[in-house]
Amino acid sequence: MEQIKNAGEISAKKMFGEYGIYSDGKLFGLICDNKLFIKPTNSGREFIGNVIEVSPYEGAKPSFLIEDKIEDSDWLSGLIRISVKELPPSKKKNKVRN
């Protein structure tokens, strides 16, 4: 999380035994098996250049696997900022009341 502190208000939520990562309330990536996956966007693809696109878990849509630049805070924050701009707004969940 320290590497992406310049990419907005960052938070993580436990999901399916792994973690969803949010910037300003928008889900942009997952941490699965200690690997970082970023939702694919055209801007992100252009920013990365030579992307590795794999599913973070069985049945999931492919995402960008970030390995080589995981410690490069400026690069990673830049990728997240441009990716989040292109992602649709998060859907509000209706709370079930009993």
BELMOGI-V191586 format. One record per pair of residues at least 12 apart in sequence whose C-alpha atoms are under 8 Angstrom apart, sorted by the first residue. I is the first residue (numbers start at 0). GAP is how many residues later the second one is. D is the distance in Angstrom with one decimal. If there is no record, write none. Layout:
BEGIN
i->[I | I]
gap->[GAP | GAP]
d->[D | D]
END
This chain:
BEGIN
i->[1 | 2 | 2 | 2 | 2 | 2 | 2 | 2 | 3 | 3 | 3 | 3 | 3 | 4 | 5 | 5 | 5 | 6 | 6 | 6 | 6 | 6 | 7 | 7 | 7 | 8 | 8 | 8 | 8 | 9 | 9 | 9 | 9 | 10 | 10 | 17 | 17 | 17 | 17 | 18 | 18 | 22 | 22 | 24 | 25 | 25 | 25 | 26 | 27 | 27 | 27 | 27 | 29 | 31 | 31 | 34 | 34 | 34 | 35 | 35 | 35 | 36 | 36 | 36 | 36 | 36 | 37 | 37 | 37 | 37 | 37 | 38 | 38 | 38 | 38 | 39 | 39 | 39 | 39 | 40 | 40 | 40 | 42 | 42 | 42 | 43 | 43 | 43 | 43 | 46 | 47 | 50 | 50 | 51 | 51 | 51 | 52]
gap->[71 | 67 | 68 | 69 | 70 | 71 | 73 | 74 | 69 | 70 | 72 | 73 | 76 | 72 | 67 | 68 | 71 | 16 | 70 | 71 | 73 | 74 | 15 | 16 | 73 | 13 | 14 | 15 | 16 | 12 | 13 | 14 | 15 | 12 | 14 | 12 | 13 | 14 | 15 | 12 | 13 | 57 | 61 | 65 | 58 | 63 | 64 | 63 | 52 | 55 | 56 | 59 | 26 | 24 | 25 | 30 | 31 | 32 | 29 | 30 | 31 | 19 | 26 | 27 | 28 | 29 | 25 | 26 | 27 | 28 | 42 | 23 | 24 | 25 | 44 | 22 | 23 | 24 | 43 | 42 | 45 | 46 | 39 | 40 | 43 | 35 | 36 | 38 | 39 | 32 | 31 | 13 | 14 | 12 | 13 | 14 | 12]
d->[7.9 | 7.7 | 6.5 | 7.0 | 4.4 | 7.9 | 7.1 | 7.3 | 5.9 | 7.9 | 6.3 | 4.9 | 7.9 | 7.3 | 8.0 | 7.7 | 5.7 | 6.8 | 4.7 | 6.9 | 6.1 | 5.5 | 5.4 | 5.8 | 7.4 | 7.8 | 5.3 | 4.8 | 7.7 | 5.6 | 4.6 | 6.4 | 7.9 | 6.6 | 7.7 | 7.4 | 6.1 | 5.4 | 7.5 | 5.2 | 6.8 | 8.0 | 7.3 | 7.3 | 7.1 | 6.6 | 5.4 | 7.0 | 7.4 | 7.4 | 6.3 | 7.6 | 7.6 | 6.2 | 7.5 | 7.4 | 7.4 | 7.5 | 6.0 | 5.5 | 7.3 | 6.6 | 5.6 | 5.3 | 4.7 | 6.1 | 5.6 | 5.0 | 6.6 | 7.4 | 7.9 | 7.9 | 5.0 | 6.3 | 7.6 | 7.7 | 5.4 | 5.9 | 7.6 | 6.0 | 6.6 | 7.3 | 6.4 | 6.3 | 7.3 | 6.0 | 7.9 | 6.6 | 5.4 | 6.7 | 7.6 | 6.5 | 7.6 | 5.7 | 5.5 | 7.6 | 5.9]
END
